[in-house]
Amino acid sequence: PYDQLKEELAKLKIEVEYSRVLEGPYFEPILEFIVKGKRYWFTVAYGGTMLSEWTHLACLFGSRFNVVIGSCGGLLTDADSPDIVVPTYAFYRGVNIFYYD
C-alpha cells in the first residue's frame, strides 16, 4: 500500500517529500511524508487497538489532528463499504485521558 500511495500522489502531481519510514518491533512500518510543510503518517492496520496506539504516538509527537480511515465495525450497523462516518463527539474514560488535555 505504501507504493500505491506514492503512485497516486505522483499521478496528482503533488510535490511530496518522503522523509522516512518509522519501523519498530511492535508495529507495521509508518510512512512519513511532507506535503506543503505539513507532516503526514500513513500506515495500514487491522483493528482499533493498533490504530489507537498509533494515534496515541502521533499525539505524543505533537499531532493536533488525526484522520483514521477504515471500516466502521460496530459504530454503524447499516454502513456500506463506501460510506463515511463523521464522529461528532468522543467519549473517553481511562488512565490516558490526561495526555490529551
C-alpha positions in Angstrom: 0.0 0.0 0.0 2.9 2.4 0.5 4.0 2.2 -3.1 0.3 2.6 -4.2 0.1 5.8 -2.1 3.3 7.1 -3.7 2.0 6.3 -7.2 -1.4 8.1 -6.6 0.3 11.2 -5.2 2.6 11.2 -8.3 -0.4 11.0 -10.6 -1.9 14.0 -8.9 1.4 15.9 -9.4 1.5 16.7 -5.7 5.0 17.7 -4.5 5.9 15.3 -1.7 9.0 14.9 0.4 9.2 11.4 1.7 11.1 11.8 5.0 11.4 8.4 6.5 9.7 5.1 7.3 9.2 4.6 11.0 9.7 1.0 12.0 9.7 -0.9 15.2 9.4 -4.4 16.6 5.8 -4.0 17.7 4.1 -2.3 14.7 4.0 -2.2 10.9 6.0 0.5 9.2 4.7 4.0 9.1 5.5 6.1 6.0 6.1 9.7 7.0 5.9 12.3 4.3 5.5 16.1 4.0 3.2 18.0 1.7 3.2 21.8 1.7 5.0 21.9 5.0 2.6 19.5 6.8 3.8 16.2 8.1 1.7 13.0 7.5 1.9 9.5 8.6 0.4 6.6 6.6 0.1 3.1 7.8 -2.2 0.1 7.5 -3.6 -1.7 10.5 -6.2 -4.2 11.4 -8.2 -3.4 14.5 -9.0 -0.4 16.5 -6.5 -1.3 19.2 -3.5 -0.9 17.0 -4.9 2.2 15.4 -5.3 3.7 18.9 -1.7 3.0 19.6 -0.5 4.9 16.5 -2.9 7.8 17.3 -1.5 7.9 20.8 2.1 8.1 19.4 1.1 10.8 16.9 -0.4 12.9 19.7 2.7 12.4 21.9 4.8 13.8 18.9 2.5 16.8 18.7 -0.2 15.9 16.3 -3.3 18.0 16.8 -5.5 16.5 14.0 -5.8 12.8 13.2 -7.8 11.1 10.5 -8.4 7.4 10.8 -9.9 5.8 7.7 -11.3 2.3 7.9 -14.3 0.2 8.4 -17.0 1.3 10.9 -17.1 -2.0 12.7 -19.8 -1.7 15.3 -20.3 2.1 15.0 -22.9 1.9 12.3 -24.6 -1.5 11.7 -26.1 -0.5 8.4 -22.9 1.1 6.9 -21.8 0.0 3.4 -18.2 -0.1 2.1 -18.0 3.4 0.6 -19.9 5.1 3.5 -18.2 7.7 5.6 -18.9 8.2 9.3 -18.0 11.6 10.8 -18.0 11.4 14.6 -19.4 14.4 16.3 -18.1 13.6 19.8 -15.7 11.2 21.5 -16.4 9.5 24.8 -13.4 8.6 26.9 -12.7 7.4 30.3 -9.5 5.9 31.3 -5.9 6.2 32.5 -4.6 8.0 29.4 -7.0 10.9 29.2 -4.6 13.4 30.9 -2.4 13.1 27.8 -5.0 14.9 25.7 -5.9 17.9 27.9 
